[in-house]
Amino acid sequence: MTLALALDVPMSLTDKHFISPFNIREWLLGTGFELSEVTYFDYERANGQLMLSDMDKRLNNALRDANLHTEGVPKLMEWLSNVVNHESESLEVMNGSSALYIIERKK
């Protein structure tokens, strides 16, 4: 989303939307329903080796498609690798790449 919103870099269809709890809450306004719980999972894809390989591929492709330089990607990926490899315990409890949204009728 940083590339898309800040730099207007075209994204693949799988990266076109990022749904957050605030989006769900906004969509539910006036419906009689509310977001009661959010549970994150799939930590490896969010903060592990899968994220690193996916991010490297997506950054290079997106920047190339926008005719932007990719020379800085290896340096960023090295930094991200250090974060993932040295902060894995704290990253696992922070966020996952997927979420389960529990929506209930308002009481």
Secondary structure, 3 states (H helix, E strand, C coil): CHHHHHHCCCCCHHHCCCCCHHHHHHHHCCCCEEEEEEEEECHHHHHCHHHHHHHHHHHHHHHHHCCCCCCCHHHHHHHHHHHHHHCHHHHHHHCCCEEEEEEEECC
